[in-house]
Amino acid sequence: MRIADCGLEKACQAVVAIGILLTVTMATASYALDTAPVVTAPVVATPPDAVAAIEAHYRDLVDLTAKVVQKNFLKSVDKTQTFDGSLAIKKPGKLRLEYTNGQTIVIDGKEAWFYSKKSAQAIRRTFKDFEQANIPVAFLLGAAHIRDDFDVVERKGAAIRNTFDLTPRKKDAAMKKLGLVCEDGGRITALIIYDKSGNTSSIAFSDVKENTGLDDALFRFKVPKGTEVIEQ
């Protein structure tokens, strides 16, 4: 059956990834997202301690909540869509992303739900890993193991410091490349995800709160009455 509200799928097209914005403002993060990927500064090898700092921060992370602004560029229609909402993440493998336009994504660690209030439809998708779930925000859940999955280089002279390019080591990876900006201590502040079809998804966050003890119940999706469920 055709999904009546195609925005639900488009919101989740841009592949696995996420960033946290904690001490910088939304304006700064948005600027970093817009400028970092197009910088022509020379690419150099990333110092091991820079990647280690990122991994250490996310290794210690238990849960977080944040406000989200996501911009998806869809090459096929030459159009950029902007979504904003709220995010909650809890290890291992739990995620909830609620957009203000009525779209919701919920992961309980084994399956993902994509819900559209406008179309009264919910897609239920099972998966073996978060890349298969095809959700841009899932990168955080694996950020403690960047060197296992990506080759990382730093862009020296970029307008925003600590700007990196991550290339997946897996030949069949869904994403083509990931642009990343982080603080000196390893906290990610901005991301832009490139997929193999030429689409991009940039993500920025504000009002981040970490390790607050989120309840597991937050990550269980309850199908609203009258909603059509589509299995994938």
N, C-alpha and C positions, 0 to 999 in steps of 0.2 A: 504494500500500500504506500502511496506517495505521502511523504510528510507534509502536512499543510503549511506548517511554519518552518520554511527551510532555514531560517535564521538559527534555529536550534542546532542544526548540523554545522552551519558555517561558523558558529561560535566555537566549535570544538575541532575545526579542521586543521589548525596550524601546527599540530604535533606537540610532543611532550616538552613542557618547560615552565619555569616560574621564577620570579625574583621577589626579594623583600625590600621594601623601602622603610627604614627605621628612623635614622637621624637626619636624613636630607629631606627637603620639601618635595611635594609633588611636582612643582615646576622644574626643579633641578633634575628629578628623575625622568620627566618627560623629555627634557632637553637631551639628556644622555641617550635615551632611546632613539631619538630622531637623528642624533649626530654620530654616535659611535659606529654604526654599521657602515657609513659612507666615508669614514676617515681614510685618507690616503697615506697615513703615517706608515713608516716601515714596520714590518712584522718581525718580531724577534722571539727567541725562545723564552718561555715563561720561567722565572726562577721557581724551583721546587717549593720554596717556602710560601710563595703566593698561593699556590694550589693547596698546599697543606693547611693554610689558614682557613680557606673556604671549607675544606673537608672537616676540619676540627670544629668549626662553628656548627655545622649541620649534623655532625656526629652527636653533639651534646643536646641538640634540639629535640624536645619531646612533643610539643604542640605549639601552634600559633594561630592567631586570628589577625585579619588585616582588611582594610578597604582596598579595592582593586579597580584599576582603570586599564582596560585592554583594547588595543587597536588592531584590527585584522584587515590586512590589505589582500583583496581577492583579485588575482591577476586576470582571470577569465572575464571579469566584468569591469576591470580597472576602477575598483571602488574600495574605499576604506570604511569599515564599520567600527564604531566605538561603543564599548560596553563598560558599564561600571557596576560594582556590587560589593559583596562581602565574601571573604574566604575564611575557612577554618581547616586546619590540617592537624592530624595526630598520627604519630607512629605507633605501630607499623601499618602503613597502607590505607589510612583513612583520610577522606577529603570531602569537603562540602563547599560548593561555590554557588552563590545565589546572586544573579544579576537583577538589577532594578526593572528590567523589561519583562520579568516574569519567567525567565529561563533559570533552571536549577540543575546542577550536576552534583550527584552524591556517589561516593565510593565507600564501600564498607570493607575493602581489602580483598574481596573476591569478585565482585561485580560492580558495574557502574550503571547509574540511572541518569538519563537525560530527559528532563521534564520541561514542557512548554505549557504554561498556563493559557496562553492565547489560543493554541490549537487543541487544548485538552488532551494531549498525547504524551506518553512517556515511553522512551526507548530503554529497554533493559538489555545490557550487553555484558557478557562474561568475558574474562580475559586471563591470560597467564602472567602478564606483566603490564606495567603502566604505559609502556610505549604502544602496546596493542590496544589499550583503551583509547588512545588518540586524544589525550587531554592536555592542553598547553600547560596547565598548572602543576602537573605531576612531577616536574623536574626536582622540586624541593625534596621530595621523599627519597631521592637517590643522590642528592648533592654531596653526601659524605663520601662518595666513591667516584668522584669525577675522573681520576686518573685510570680507573678500571675501564671506563667506557669512552673517553674522549682523548684526543690529542689537543693540547692547549698551547696557544701562542698569545703573546701580549702585543698590543699595538702601542708602540712608543710614540710620544708626541701627540696623542689623541687629545681632543678638546676636553674630554673628561678622563681623569687619571684612573688607573686600574681597569682598563678596558681590554677584554680578551675575546678571542675567537676559539670556539670549541668545535672540533670536527669529530663526528662519531667514528669509532673504530670498526663497528659492524657495517659490512658492505650493504646489508639490506635494511639499515636504519631508516625510519620514516622521515626524520629531519635531515636536511642537507648540511646545515651549520647552525650554531647558536652563538649569538653575540651576548656578552655578559659584562656588567659593570659591578664592581664591589668596593667596599670600604677596605682600609688597610688591615682591619682585623678579620676580614674574610666574609663579612655579611654582604650578601648580594643586594644590590640596589636597583638594578634594571636588567631586562632581558629583551632580546629580539630573536625570534625563531624563524628560520628560513626552511620551507619545505621544498621537495623536489619538483613541485608544480609551479614554483615561482611565487607562492603565497608567503606572506610574512605575518607574524603576530608579535606585537610589542606589548609588554606588561609592566606596570608600575604599581607600587603599593604605598599606603600610608596608614597611620594609626595602628602600627603593628604591636601586638602583645604576644610575648613568648612564654611558654612553660607555665600556663595558668591552670592546668589540670582539667582539660575539656572532658565532658561526659561522653562516653561512647554512643549514647542514645542520639546525639547530634548527627551521627553519621549513618543512621538507619532511615531509609526513605519510606515514607508512608504515602501510598498512592491515593491522591485525592478522589473523592467520590465523583463518578462520571467520566473518569479519565480512561482513554483507550491505551492499553499496554501493547507495545510492539516488541517482540523478542528478536534479538540479533545474535 
